[in-house]
């Protein structure tokens, strides 16, 4: 077994992630200079239409580190009924990288949310408008998503703004996080309880007691993580209704051996969509 990672490294990762989420809570004029992607993107003509909303939360593999290709695969192309809530809380056309103005201290790439959304649009009526609400920040541990922490409060505020901005309903939280909690054994052992608390708090604060949470089971460990199995066991053991699991184990990695490749993100998006569609079909065959 490799020796546990040194805590100074954890401190640096935590500090960088906290800085990102503090920027999320800052007033929009300071957050978004004229060169930012959200400032350039025009407000979507579908901005005031009711939307089916998806909160994207977790760390780097949800934010997306897949390398862009030329041309982009079709599931990453814009669609008129696929929107993104920019960091300044305007609805703009969704295009990668979705987290460029959210996870601001890293270079964001391709994640699973665009393929997920395209798959849902293929299975829906022509009236459905989807709204993606990016909130993920790379390098974050689960304690940083606890109620009262900046990341949690920013995600709740953005979810509320998404519902208020044109109306609609939360379809699910897409959650991909846990690699950073594989580094220290105490973090790994505490993961399950903290995840259950997070789900309960989100449901209470968003007024959605049956809110679906689709969590991605970690399939790799960032840094020097030795405790992946403990975190995976905790994710499988979440004892709450409407929490389902999609397993990332075995998906191909990029050259850094830490993040999912573009191919993997495409496959993960399809897996997330299939999980969502099966869940909705089990509740109501005409739901989508």
Backbone as JSON, one array per atom type, in Angstrom:
{
  "sequence": "XXXXXXXXXXXXXXXXXXXXXXXXXXXXXXXXXXXXXXXXXXXXXXXXXXXXXXXXXXXXXXXXXXXXXXXXXXXXXXXXXXXXXXXXXXXXXXXXXXXXXXXXXXXXXXXXXXXXXXXXXXXXXXXXXXXXXXXXXXXXXXXXXXXXXXXXXXXXXXXXXXXXXXXXXXXXXXXXXXXXXXXXXXXXXXXXXXXXXXXXXXXXXXXXXXXXXXXXXXXXXXXXXXXXXXXXXXXXXXXXXXXXXXXXXXXXXXXXXXXXXXXXXXXXXXXXXXXXXXXXXXXXXXXX",
  "N": [[0.85, -1.2, 0.0], [0.5, 2.23, -0.81], [2.02, 5.04, 0.87], [0.02, 7.3, 2.87], [-1.17, 10.4, 1.46], [0.48, 13.56, 1.91], [-0.69, 16.0, 4.2], [-0.26, 18.8, 3.63], [-0.57, 18.93, 0.81], [-3.29, 18.36, 0.56], [-4.28, 20.61, 1.82], [-3.58, 22.65, 0.03], [-5.11, 21.9, -2.23], [-7.69, 22.14, -1.16], [-7.73, 24.87, -0.54], [-7.57, 26.06, -3.07], [-9.97, 25.16, -4.22], [-11.84, 26.29, -2.47], [-11.41, 28.99, -3.01], [-12.41, 29.13, -5.62], [-15.16, 28.64, -5.14], [-15.82, 30.77, -3.51], [-15.57, 32.84, -5.29], [-17.79, 32.26, -6.85], [-19.84, 33.16, -5.23], [-19.51, 35.85, -5.19], [-20.43, 39.26, -6.14], [-21.98, 39.66, -9.38], [-20.78, 41.78, -11.12], [-18.04, 41.79, -10.4], [-17.32, 39.22, -10.9], [-17.42, 38.69, -13.64], [-15.7, 39.73, -16.12], [-15.58, 41.55, -19.25], [-14.48, 39.82, -21.07], [-15.28, 37.28, -20.4], [-16.83, 34.04, -20.91], [-19.57, 33.92, -20.33], [-20.3, 36.58, -20.48], [-20.02, 37.14, -23.17], [-21.86, 35.43, -24.39], [-25.05, 35.44, -25.85], [-28.28, 35.99, -24.34], [-30.53, 33.27, -24.26], [-33.26, 32.72, -26.56], [-35.07, 30.99, -25.48], [-35.07, 31.47, -22.82], [-37.09, 32.26, -21.05], [-38.86, 30.23, -21.04], [-40.53, 27.45, -19.47], [-38.52, 24.93, -17.93], [-36.9, 21.71, -17.8], [-34.81, 20.94, -15.27], [-31.37, 20.41, -14.41], [-29.08, 19.91, -11.93], [-25.66, 20.21, -11.82], [-23.13, 18.82, -10.1], [-20.24, 18.39, -7.94], [-16.9, 17.31, -8.51], [-13.91, 17.54, -10.54], [-14.34, 15.69, -12.69], [-17.03, 15.91, -13.2], [-17.2, 18.61, -13.84], [-15.66, 18.48, -16.12], [-12.96, 17.4, -17.95], [-12.31, 16.35, -20.31], [-10.6, 16.18, -23.44], [-11.11, 18.52, -26.03], [-12.18, 17.75, -29.35], [-11.72, 17.96, -32.91], [-13.74, 17.66, -35.64], [-16.17, 18.58, -33.06], [-17.78, 15.92, -31.28], [-21.15, 14.97, -32.07], [-22.94, 14.95, -29.76], [-21.95, 17.07, -28.27], [-22.57, 19.4, -29.49], [-24.26, 22.58, -29.85], [-27.77, 22.96, -29.08], [-30.96, 24.22, -29.83], [-32.86, 23.98, -27.78], [-31.48, 23.46, -25.5], [-30.1, 24.67, -22.69], [-27.86, 26.63, -20.62], [-27.21, 27.68, -17.34], [-25.53, 30.48, -16.87], [-22.68, 31.78, -15.02], [-23.38, 34.32, -14.21], [-26.02, 34.01, -13.92], [-27.71, 34.09, -16.12], [-29.7, 32.65, -18.71], [-28.21, 30.92, -21.22], [-27.28, 29.65, -24.47], [-26.31, 26.28, -24.31], [-23.02, 25.18, -24.47], [-19.9, 23.5, -24.77], [-16.9, 24.48, -22.95], [-18.95, 23.66, -20.22], [-18.52, 24.48, -17.6], [-16.81, 26.63, -17.63], [-16.95, 29.24, -16.59], [-17.38, 28.72, -13.98], [-15.81, 26.69, -12.63], [-13.18, 28.07, -12.23], [-10.42, 28.08, -11.9], [-9.12, 26.12, -13.21], [-8.46, 24.51, -16.37], [-11.21, 23.87, -18.11], [-12.92, 21.21, -19.8], [-14.47, 18.75, -21.77], [-17.35, 17.3, -20.45], [-19.8, 15.07, -18.87], [-22.38, 16.12, -19.13], [-23.47, 17.39, -21.45], [-23.71, 15.23, -23.43], [-25.51, 13.67, -21.93], [-27.78, 15.4, -21.84], [-28.4, 15.68, -24.59], [-29.15, 13.08, -25.18], [-31.52, 12.89, -23.7], [-33.08, 14.79, -25.02], [-33.44, 13.54, -27.47], [-35.21, 11.61, -26.72], [-37.52, 12.87, -26.08], [-40.44, 15.04, -26.28], [-41.02, 17.62, -28.78], [-41.33, 19.91, -27.39], [-39.93, 20.07, -25.06], [-37.68, 21.82, -23.01], [-34.42, 21.94, -21.87], [-32.52, 22.71, -18.98], [-29.32, 23.22, -17.88], [-27.44, 23.38, -14.92], [-24.56, 24.34, -14.0], [-22.3, 23.59, -11.35], [-20.07, 22.36, -10.37], [-16.77, 21.96, -8.96], [-13.38, 21.46, -9.34], [-11.25, 19.21, -7.46], [-12.51, 19.2, -4.99], [-13.57, 18.17, -1.72], [-16.0, 16.16, 0.08], [-16.84, 17.37, 2.44], [-16.73, 20.02, 1.84], [-19.03, 20.48, 0.52], [-21.02, 20.63, 2.34], [-23.95, 21.8, 4.08], [-24.0, 25.27, 4.62], [-21.37, 25.65, 3.86], [-19.45, 27.42, 1.34], [-19.6, 26.26, -1.32], [-21.89, 24.62, -1.23], [-23.9, 26.49, -0.57], [-23.75, 28.18, -2.78], [-24.54, 26.42, -4.83], [-27.2, 25.83, -4.08], [-28.31, 28.4, -4.24], [-27.99, 28.89, -6.98], [-29.58, 26.87, -8.06], [-32.12, 27.67, -7.15], [-32.31, 30.13, -8.48], [-32.37, 29.18, -11.07], [-34.84, 27.87, -11.2], [-36.51, 30.04, -10.76], [-35.95, 31.6, -12.97], [-37.7, 31.76, -15.48], [-39.14, 29.58, -14.83], [-40.08, 26.13, -14.21], [-38.91, 22.82, -13.34], [-36.92, 20.91, -11.06], [-35.22, 18.22, -12.34], [-33.23, 16.38, -11.6], [-30.32, 15.89, -9.54], [-27.12, 15.66, -10.74], [-24.4, 13.99, -9.69], [-21.01, 13.8, -9.26], [-18.44, 12.96, -7.53], [-15.88, 12.4, -5.11], [-13.36, 11.31, -5.49], [-11.37, 12.88, -4.25], [-11.83, 12.28, -1.64], [-10.73, 9.86, -1.22], [-8.19, 9.92, -0.31], [-7.46, 10.29, 2.39], [-7.98, 8.15, 5.13], [-9.86, 8.7, 7.14], [-11.55, 10.55, 5.9], [-12.6, 8.93, 3.87], [-14.0, 6.98, 5.34], [-15.96, 8.52, 6.49], [-17.54, 9.24, 4.42], [-20.07, 8.16, 3.52], [-22.05, 8.92, 5.44], [-21.87, 11.71, 5.26], [-22.65, 12.11, 2.62], [-25.32, 11.23, 2.65], [-26.37, 13.15, 4.38], [-25.97, 15.44, 2.82], [-27.72, 14.96, 0.64], [-30.2, 14.96, 1.98], [-30.24, 17.6, 2.98], [-30.17, 19.14, 0.6], [-32.63, 18.41, -0.55], [-34.4, 19.41, 1.37], [-33.77, 22.19, 1.4], [-34.28, 22.94, -1.2], [-36.91, 22.45, -1.41], [-37.91, 20.02, -2.35], [-38.75, 17.11, -1.65], [-38.56, 14.57, -2.78], [-36.54, 14.65, -4.59], [-34.59, 13.47, -7.23], [-31.4, 11.99, -7.11], [-28.63, 11.29, -8.92], [-25.84, 9.58, -8.56], [-22.43, 9.25, -9.42], [-20.4, 6.54, -9.13], [-17.15, 6.49, -7.86], [-14.42, 5.72, -9.97], [-11.78, 5.85, -10.02], [-8.86, 7.1, -8.37], [-7.84, 10.25, -7.27], [-4.67, 11.94, -7.04], [-2.8, 10.56, -4.39], [-4.55, 8.59, -3.58], [-5.6, 5.92, -1.55], [-7.9, 4.72, -0.76], [-10.1, 4.08, -2.3], [-11.92, 1.91, -2.5], [-13.3, 2.0, -0.07], [-14.75, 4.38, -0.28], [-16.28, 3.79, -2.56], [-17.8, 1.63, -1.58], [-19.28, 3.02, 0.34], [-20.78, 4.71, -1.31], [-22.35, 2.84, -2.65], [-23.9, 2.04, -0.56], [-25.68, 3.98, 0.22], [-28.55, 4.85, 1.9], [-31.16, 5.88, 1.02], [-34.27, 6.9, -0.46], [-34.79, 7.29, -4.02], [-32.18, 7.74, -4.8], [-29.79, 6.92, -6.98], [-27.28, 4.89, -8.58], [-24.57, 5.19, -10.8], [-21.92, 3.56, -12.32], [-18.56, 4.43, -12.67], [-16.34, 2.89, -12.92], [-13.8, 1.42, -14.84], [-14.13, 2.98, -17.1], [-12.41, 4.67, -19.76], [-9.36, 6.51, -19.2], [-7.89, 9.81, -19.43], [-4.68, 11.06, -20.6], [-3.48, 11.93, -18.27], [-4.13, 10.11, -16.37], [-5.92, 10.55, -14.35], [-8.31, 11.81, -14.94], [-11.42, 11.41, -16.71], [-11.49, 10.41, -20.11], [-12.41, 11.96, -23.27], [-13.91, 10.1, -24.76], [-14.78, 8.48, -22.64], [-16.36, 10.3, -21.21], [-18.42, 10.75, -23.01], [-19.6, 8.2, -23.0], [-20.31, 8.04, -20.29], [-22.18, 10.12, -20.09], [-24.25, 9.03, -21.62], [-24.84, 6.8, -20.02], [-25.76, 8.05, -17.68], [-28.04, 9.32, -18.7], [-29.55, 7.1, -19.47], [-30.02, 5.95, -16.98], [-31.57, 7.95, -15.8], [-33.81, 8.03, -17.54], [-34.83, 5.44, -17.25], [-35.52, 5.51, -14.56], [-37.53, 7.51, -14.57], [-39.37, 6.3, -16.27], [-40.15, 4.15, -14.73], [-41.68, 5.4, -12.86], [-43.59, 6.84, -14.31], [-44.73, 5.99, -17.34], [-45.12, 7.86, -19.38], [-43.56, 10.01, -18.83], [-41.37, 11.36, -20.04]],
  "CA": [[0.0, 0.0, 0.0], [1.27, 3.47, -0.84], [1.82, 5.84, 2.08], [-0.99, 8.34, 2.7], [-0.68, 11.68, 0.95], [0.76, 14.54, 2.95], [-1.78, 16.95, 4.4], [-0.08, 20.07, 2.93], [-1.17, 18.85, -0.52], [-4.74, 18.5, 0.73], [-4.57, 22.0, 2.14], [-3.51, 23.44, -1.2], [-6.29, 21.59, -3.04], [-8.87, 22.72, -0.53], [-7.68, 26.33, -0.66], [-7.91, 26.43, -4.45], [-11.39, 24.93, -4.43], [-12.6, 27.29, -1.73], [-11.31, 30.24, -3.74], [-13.35, 29.06, -6.73], [-16.56, 28.77, -4.73], [-16.03, 32.13, -3.03], [-15.81, 33.65, -6.48], [-19.16, 32.02, -7.27], [-20.76, 33.92, -4.4], [-19.24, 37.28, -5.32], [-21.39, 39.94, -7.01], [-21.68, 39.46, -10.8], [-19.85, 42.7, -11.78], [-16.66, 41.41, -10.14], [-17.07, 37.88, -11.4], [-17.49, 38.47, -15.07], [-15.19, 40.75, -17.01], [-16.18, 41.5, -20.58], [-13.91, 38.72, -21.85], [-15.75, 35.97, -19.94], [-17.71, 33.37, -21.85], [-20.96, 34.25, -20.05], [-20.57, 37.94, -20.92], [-20.13, 37.14, -24.63], [-22.96, 34.62, -24.88], [-26.35, 36.12, -25.77], [-29.36, 35.31, -23.64], [-31.26, 32.39, -25.16], [-34.68, 33.04, -26.75], [-35.86, 30.08, -24.66], [-34.75, 31.75, -21.43], [-38.28, 32.43, -20.22], [-39.7, 29.05, -21.15], [-40.32, 26.45, -18.41], [-37.45, 24.0, -18.27], [-36.54, 20.59, -16.94], [-33.52, 21.43, -14.8], [-30.44, 19.43, -13.86], [-27.98, 20.51, -11.18], [-24.41, 19.48, -12.07], [-22.33, 19.1, -8.91], [-19.16, 17.47, -7.67], [-15.56, 17.83, -8.75], [-13.42, 17.82, -11.89], [-14.88, 14.85, -13.74], [-18.32, 16.46, -13.58], [-16.92, 19.86, -14.55], [-15.19, 18.08, -17.44], [-11.56, 17.59, -18.35], [-12.1, 15.68, -21.59], [-9.97, 17.04, -24.43], [-11.94, 18.79, -27.2], [-11.73, 17.21, -30.63], [-12.21, 18.71, -34.06], [-14.9, 18.4, -35.12], [-16.75, 18.07, -31.82], [-18.82, 14.9, -31.44], [-22.5, 15.55, -32.14], [-23.56, 15.23, -28.46], [-21.42, 18.29, -27.66], [-22.95, 20.56, -30.28], [-25.41, 23.31, -29.3], [-29.13, 22.63, -29.5], [-31.75, 25.41, -29.43], [-33.64, 23.75, -26.55], [-30.55, 23.06, -24.44], [-29.58, 25.91, -22.12], [-26.95, 26.58, -19.48], [-27.26, 28.85, -16.46], [-24.18, 31.04, -16.76], [-22.33, 32.18, -13.66], [-24.12, 35.53, -13.87], [-27.41, 33.57, -13.77], [-28.5, 34.24, -17.34], [-29.83, 31.44, -19.51], [-27.55, 31.04, -22.52], [-27.18, 28.37, -25.18], [-25.29, 25.4, -23.73], [-21.94, 24.69, -25.33], [-18.75, 23.22, -23.9], [-17.0, 23.82, -21.65], [-20.09, 24.17, -19.46], [-18.1, 25.03, -16.31], [-15.68, 27.56, -17.83], [-17.08, 30.41, -15.72], [-17.69, 28.22, -12.64], [-14.56, 26.08, -12.15], [-12.4, 29.07, -12.95], [-8.98, 27.98, -11.67], [-8.62, 25.02, -14.01], [-8.92, 24.5, -17.75], [-12.32, 22.93, -18.24], [-13.08, 20.59, -21.11], [-15.73, 18.07, -22.05], [-17.88, 16.5, -19.35], [-20.89, 14.17, -19.24], [-23.72, 16.71, -19.11], [-24.0, 17.62, -22.8], [-24.23, 13.97, -23.98], [-26.7, 13.34, -21.14], [-28.91, 16.22, -22.26], [-28.76, 15.33, -25.96], [-29.89, 11.81, -25.15], [-32.87, 13.17, -23.22], [-33.81, 15.5, -26.07], [-33.82, 12.54, -28.48], [-36.28, 10.77, -26.18], [-38.57, 13.74, -25.56], [-41.26, 15.78, -27.24], [-40.37, 18.8, -29.33], [-41.6, 21.06, -26.54], [-39.09, 20.04, -23.86], [-36.49, 22.65, -22.92], [-33.57, 21.48, -20.77], [-31.64, 23.7, -18.39], [-28.21, 22.68, -17.11], [-27.01, 24.34, -13.9], [-23.22, 23.9, -13.58], [-21.87, 23.99, -10.01], [-18.94, 21.52, -9.94], [-15.46, 22.58, -8.82], [-12.38, 20.41, -9.24], [-10.43, 19.07, -6.26], [-13.27, 19.42, -3.76], [-13.96, 17.04, -0.89], [-17.43, 16.23, 0.35], [-17.14, 18.31, 3.52], [-16.86, 21.34, 1.24], [-20.39, 20.57, -0.01], [-21.97, 20.58, 3.45], [-24.77, 23.0, 4.29], [-23.25, 26.34, 5.26], [-20.13, 25.87, 3.14], [-19.72, 28.23, 0.15], [-20.02, 25.49, -2.49], [-23.28, 24.2, -1.05], [-24.79, 27.65, -0.63], [-23.77, 28.64, -4.17], [-25.35, 25.49, -5.62], [-28.61, 26.04, -3.75], [-28.71, 29.69, -4.8], [-28.1, 28.77, -8.44], [-30.76, 26.05, -8.35], [-33.3, 28.52, -6.95], [-32.33, 31.09, -9.57], [-32.76, 28.46, -12.29], [-36.29, 27.65, -11.15], [-37.16, 31.34, -10.88], [-35.67, 32.21, -14.26], [-38.51, 31.17, -16.53], [-39.96, 28.49, -14.3], [-39.67, 24.77, -14.5], [-38.79, 21.92, -12.2], [-35.67, 20.16, -10.98], [-35.34, 16.83, -12.72], [-32.29, 15.57, -10.84], [-28.95, 16.32, -9.3], [-26.09, 14.74, -11.26], [-23.34, 14.15, -8.69], [-19.8, 13.01, -9.52], [-17.47, 13.46, -6.56], [-15.42, 11.37, -4.19], [-11.94, 10.97, -5.65], [-10.56, 13.58, -3.26], [-12.07, 11.68, -0.33], [-10.05, 8.57, -1.15], [-6.79, 10.15, 0.05], [-7.32, 10.09, 3.83], [-8.91, 7.1, 5.55], [-10.96, 9.28, 7.9], [-12.49, 11.11, 4.92], [-13.28, 7.83, 3.18], [-14.94, 6.33, 6.25], [-17.06, 9.45, 6.8], [-18.18, 9.67, 3.18], [-21.47, 7.77, 3.39], [-22.89, 9.76, 6.28], [-21.89, 13.07, 4.73], [-23.43, 12.11, 1.4], [-26.73, 11.16, 3.01], [-26.73, 14.46, 4.92], [-26.03, 16.36, 1.69], [-28.96, 14.72, -0.1], [-31.32, 15.42, 2.81], [-30.22, 19.06, 3.04], [-30.58, 19.67, -0.7], [-34.07, 18.21, -0.71], [-35.1, 20.34, 2.25], [-33.54, 23.59, 1.03], [-34.87, 23.18, -2.51], [-38.34, 22.17, -1.33], [-38.19, 18.89, -3.23], [-38.41, 15.96, -0.79], [-38.32, 13.36, -3.56], [-35.59, 14.99, -5.65], [-33.72, 12.4, -7.68], [-29.96, 12.21, -7.12], [-27.89, 10.25, -9.64], [-24.43, 9.72, -8.2], [-21.48, 8.43, -10.16], [-19.46, 5.87, -8.24], [-15.79, 6.78, -8.3], [-13.75, 4.61, -10.61], [-10.35, 6.12, -9.97], [-8.5, 7.94, -7.22], [-6.94, 11.35, -7.61], [-3.52, 12.07, -6.15], [-2.24, 9.33, -3.84], [-5.65, 7.94, -2.87], [-5.53, 4.48, -1.3], [-9.11, 4.26, -0.1], [-11.2, 4.11, -3.27], [-12.92, 0.88, -2.2], [-14.13, 2.44, 1.05], [-15.7, 5.38, -0.8], [-17.22, 3.09, -3.44], [-18.74, 0.9, -0.72], [-20.18, 4.0, 0.94], [-21.72, 5.16, -2.34], [-23.31, 1.76, -2.91], [-24.7, 1.78, 0.64], [-26.55, 5.11, 0.57], [-29.84, 4.28, 2.26], [-32.19, 6.9, 0.83], [-35.03, 6.7, -1.7], [-34.53, 8.15, -5.17], [-30.74, 7.94, -5.01], [-29.36, 5.8, -7.8], [-25.83, 4.86, -8.78], [-23.97, 4.84, -12.08], [-20.54, 3.2, -11.97], [-17.55, 4.89, -13.62], [-15.2, 1.98, -12.94], [-13.5, 0.83, -16.13], [-14.17, 3.95, -18.2], [-11.03, 5.04, -20.1], [-8.82, 7.74, -18.63], [-7.05, 10.64, -20.27], [-3.26, 10.79, -20.42], [-3.02, 12.22, -16.9], [-4.52, 8.96, -15.54], [-6.77, 11.02, -13.25], [-9.59, 12.29, -15.43], [-12.03, 10.63, -17.78], [-11.23, 10.86, -21.47], [-13.61, 12.39, -24.0], [-14.7, 8.89, -25.03], [-15.41, 8.06, -21.39], [-17.41, 11.25, -20.86], [-19.55, 10.44, -23.89], [-20.25, 6.99, -22.49], [-20.91, 8.35, -19.0], [-23.4, 10.89, -20.35], [-25.28, 8.08, -22.06], [-25.21, 6.0, -18.85], [-26.58, 8.9, -16.81], [-29.34, 9.51, -19.34], [-30.29, 5.85, -19.39], [-30.47, 5.81, -15.59], [-32.67, 8.9, -15.58], [-34.99, 7.62, -18.31], [-35.39, 4.24, -16.62], [-36.17, 5.93, -13.32], [-38.78, 8.21, -14.89], [-40.3, 5.33, -16.84], [-40.69, 3.33, -13.65], [-42.68, 6.2, -12.14], [-44.64, 7.25, -15.23], [-44.27, 5.65, -18.7], [-45.24, 9.0, -20.28], [-42.93, 11.14, -18.15], [-40.48, 12.1, -20.94]],
  "C": [[0.88, 1.24, 0.0], [1.04, 4.25, 0.44], [0.77, 6.9, 1.83], [-0.37, 9.64, 2.22], [-0.45, 12.64, 2.1], [-0.35, 15.57, 3.01], [-1.53, 18.31, 3.76], [-0.67, 20.06, 1.53], [-2.67, 19.01, -0.43], [-5.11, 19.94, 1.02], [-4.55, 22.88, 0.91], [-4.71, 23.19, -2.08], [-7.54, 22.23, -2.47], [-8.9, 24.23, -0.68], [-8.07, 26.77, -2.06], [-9.4, 26.26, -4.72], [-12.24, 25.95, -3.7], [-12.55, 28.65, -2.42], [-12.28, 30.26, -4.9], [-14.78, 29.29, -6.26], [-16.83, 30.13, -4.11], [-16.26, 33.08, -4.19], [-17.24, 33.48, -6.98], [-20.14, 32.89, -6.5], [-20.55, 35.42, -4.51], [-20.26, 37.94, -6.23], [-21.01, 39.8, -8.47], [-20.73, 40.46, -11.42], [-18.38, 42.35, -11.55], [-16.31, 40.07, -10.77], [-16.79, 37.84, -12.89], [-16.98, 39.67, -15.85], [-15.73, 40.55, -18.41], [-15.64, 40.37, -21.42], [-14.45, 37.36, -21.45], [-16.73, 35.38, -20.92], [-19.16, 33.73, -21.61], [-21.29, 35.66, -20.52], [-20.74, 37.98, -22.44], [-21.39, 36.45, -25.11], [-24.27, 35.38, -24.77], [-27.35, 35.3, -24.97], [-30.18, 34.5, -24.63], [-32.7, 32.87, -25.34], [-35.6, 32.12, -25.97], [-35.71, 30.37, -23.17], [-35.98, 31.79, -20.53], [-39.27, 31.29, -20.38], [-39.49, 28.14, -19.95], [-39.34, 25.38, -18.86], [-37.43, 22.81, -17.31], [-35.08, 20.8, -16.57], [-32.68, 20.31, -14.2], [-29.27, 20.17, -13.22], [-26.75, 19.63, -11.34], [-23.45, 19.8, -10.94], [-21.27, 18.03, -8.72], [-17.81, 18.1, -7.94], [-15.19, 17.72, -10.22], [-14.03, 16.94, -12.97], [-16.32, 15.21, -14.09], [-18.13, 17.78, -14.31], [-16.42, 19.57, -15.97], [-13.74, 18.42, -17.68], [-11.26, 16.85, -19.65], [-11.56, 16.64, -22.63], [-10.91, 17.27, -25.61], [-11.32, 18.18, -28.46], [-12.3, 18.07, -31.74], [-12.49, 17.74, -35.21], [-15.38, 17.8, -33.8], [-17.73, 16.95, -32.12], [-20.2, 15.54, -31.36], [-23.12, 15.82, -30.78], [-23.0, 16.46, -27.73], [-21.79, 19.54, -28.44], [-24.14, 21.27, -29.64], [-26.73, 22.79, -29.87], [-30.02, 23.77, -29.02], [-32.54, 25.23, -28.14], [-32.78, 23.22, -25.4], [-29.82, 24.3, -23.94], [-28.67, 25.63, -20.94], [-27.15, 27.84, -18.66], [-25.84, 29.34, -16.26], [-23.93, 31.49, -15.32], [-23.02, 33.47, -13.24], [-25.63, 35.3, -13.88], [-28.3, 34.0, -14.93], [-28.57, 32.9, -18.04], [-29.23, 31.7, -20.88], [-27.55, 29.67, -23.18], [-26.04, 27.55, -24.58], [-24.28, 24.99, -24.79], [-20.73, 24.47, -24.43], [-17.67, 24.29, -24.04], [-18.07, 24.47, -20.77], [-19.66, 24.89, -18.18], [-17.0, 26.08, -16.44], [-15.75, 28.77, -16.92], [-17.47, 30.02, -14.3], [-16.42, 27.66, -11.98], [-13.41, 26.87, -12.76], [-10.9, 28.94, -12.8], [-8.35, 26.78, -12.36], [-9.11, 25.19, -15.44], [-9.99, 23.44, -17.89], [-12.41, 22.41, -19.67], [-14.45, 19.96, -21.24], [-16.12, 17.18, -20.88], [-19.05, 15.66, -19.81], [-22.23, 14.84, -19.49], [-24.3, 16.96, -20.5], [-24.48, 16.32, -23.45], [-25.48, 13.5, -23.24], [-27.92, 14.09, -21.67], [-29.34, 15.89, -23.69], [-29.55, 14.03, -26.01], [-31.32, 12.02, -24.68], [-33.7, 13.87, -24.29], [-34.26, 14.53, -27.17], [-35.02, 11.73, -28.03], [-37.51, 11.58, -25.77], [-39.42, 14.31, -26.69], [-40.5, 17.0, -27.72], [-40.58, 20.04, -28.47], [-40.66, 21.14, -25.35], [-37.89, 20.97, -24.01], [-35.71, 22.19, -21.69], [-32.68, 22.63, -20.29], [-30.59, 23.04, -17.53], [-27.68, 23.76, -16.18], [-25.65, 23.9, -13.37], [-22.85, 24.46, -12.2], [-20.59, 23.28, -9.57], [-17.64, 22.32, -9.91], [-14.43, 21.48, -8.56], [-11.65, 20.42, -7.9], [-11.18, 19.18, -4.96], [-13.57, 18.11, -3.05], [-15.39, 17.23, -0.41], [-17.75, 17.17, 1.5], [-17.32, 19.72, 2.98], [-18.23, 21.56, 0.61], [-21.44, 20.49, 1.1], [-22.74, 21.89, 3.55], [-23.97, 24.03, 5.09], [-21.91, 26.62, 4.61], [-20.42, 26.62, 1.83], [-20.18, 27.44, -1.07], [-21.49, 25.08, -2.4], [-24.21, 25.39, -1.22], [-24.87, 28.21, -2.05], [-24.64, 27.73, -5.03], [-26.84, 25.67, -5.35], [-29.12, 27.36, -4.35], [-28.89, 29.61, -6.31], [-29.31, 27.92, -8.83], [-32.04, 26.87, -8.19], [-33.42, 29.54, -8.07], [-32.78, 30.43, -10.87], [-34.26, 28.24, -12.33], [-37.02, 28.97, -11.36], [-37.01, 31.93, -12.28], [-36.41, 31.53, -15.39], [-39.37, 30.02, -16.05], [-39.43, 27.14, -14.71], [-39.52, 23.98, -13.22], [-37.44, 21.23, -12.25], [-35.93, 18.7, -11.33], [-34.45, 15.92, -11.89], [-31.05, 16.37, -10.53], [-28.04, 15.25, -9.89], [-24.84, 14.99, -10.43], [-22.18, 13.21, -9.03], [-18.69, 13.6, -8.66], [-17.05, 12.3, -5.69], [-13.96, 11.02, -4.32], [-11.08, 11.62, -4.58], [-10.76, 13.04, -1.85], [-11.46, 10.29, -0.2], [-8.63, 8.7, -0.61], [-6.53, 9.86, 1.53], [-8.38, 9.1, 4.3], [-10.08, 7.67, 6.33], [-12.01, 9.89, 6.97], [-13.29, 10.0, 4.26], [-14.34, 7.19, 4.07], [-16.15, 7.21, 6.57], [-17.92, 9.75, 5.58], [-19.68, 9.37, 3.15], [-22.4, 8.66, 4.2], [-22.99, 11.18, 5.76], [-22.7, 13.16, 3.44], [-24.92, 12.05, 1.71], [-27.21, 12.49, 3.59], [-26.87, 15.49, 3.8], [-27.34, 16.2, 0.93], [-30.16, 15.25, 0.69], [-31.39, 16.94, 2.85], [-30.66, 19.68, 1.72], [-32.09, 19.55, -0.89], [-34.86, 19.19, 0.16], [-34.97, 21.77, 1.75], [-34.12, 23.93, -0.34], [-36.36, 22.85, -2.54], [-38.77, 21.03, -2.22], [-37.85, 17.6, -2.51], [-38.12, 14.67, -1.53], [-37.32, 13.58, -4.69], [-34.67, 13.81, -5.96], [-32.26, 12.85, -7.63], [-29.32, 11.02, -7.82], [-26.42, 10.47, -9.33], [-23.59, 8.77, -9.04], [-20.5, 7.84, -9.16], [-18.05, 6.08, -8.76], [-15.14, 5.53, -8.88], [-12.25, 4.77, -10.62], [-10.1, 6.98, -8.75], [-7.56, 9.03, -7.68], [-5.78, 11.37, -6.62], [-3.02, 10.71, -5.71], [-3.31, 8.5, -3.12], [-5.49, 6.43, -2.77], [-6.87, 3.88, -0.91], [-10.34, 4.34, -1.01], [-12.29, 3.11, -2.91], [-13.84, 1.3, -1.06], [-15.17, 3.44, 0.57], [-16.72, 4.71, -1.71], [-18.25, 2.3, -2.62], [-19.75, 1.85, -0.09], [-21.21, 4.48, -0.08], [-22.77, 4.1, -2.64], [-24.29, 1.58, -1.75], [-25.59, 2.94, 1.04], [-27.97, 4.59, 0.75], [-30.93, 5.36, 2.22], [-32.97, 6.59, -0.44], [-34.6, 7.69, -2.78], [-33.07, 8.6, -5.24], [-30.25, 6.72, -5.77], [-27.9, 5.99, -8.2], [-25.5, 4.46, -10.21], [-22.48, 4.65, -11.83], [-19.56, 3.63, -13.06], [-16.35, 3.95, -13.71], [-15.02, 1.37, -14.33], [-13.59, 1.78, -17.3], [-12.74, 4.43, -18.49], [-10.64, 6.4, -19.55], [-8.04, 8.52, -19.69], [-5.58, 10.37, -19.93], [-2.77, 11.07, -19.0], [-3.36, 11.11, -15.92], [-5.34, 9.36, -14.32], [-8.18, 11.34, -13.71], [-10.11, 11.42, -16.58], [-11.72, 11.26, -19.13], [-12.54, 11.35, -22.11], [-14.51, 11.2, -24.32], [-15.46, 8.44, -23.78], [-16.55, 9.0, -21.01], [-18.64, 11.06, -21.75], [-20.32, 9.23, -23.38], [-20.95, 7.26, -21.16], [-22.19, 9.16, -19.18], [-24.55, 10.0, -20.78], [-25.76, 7.23, -20.88], [-26.1, 6.79, -17.89], [-27.97, 9.1, -17.39], [-30.18, 8.25, -19.25], [-30.83, 5.63, -17.98], [-31.65, 6.73, -15.31], [-33.94, 8.44, -16.29], [-35.64, 6.38, -17.71], [-36.1, 4.59, -15.32], [-37.51, 6.59, -13.61], [-39.81, 7.25, -15.46], [-40.92, 4.46, -15.77], [-41.76, 4.07, -12.85], [-43.87, 6.52, -13.03], [-44.16, 6.97, -16.65], [-44.34, 6.81, -19.67], [-44.5, 10.23, -19.75], [-42.07, 11.97, -19.08], [-41.07, 12.13, -22.34]]
}
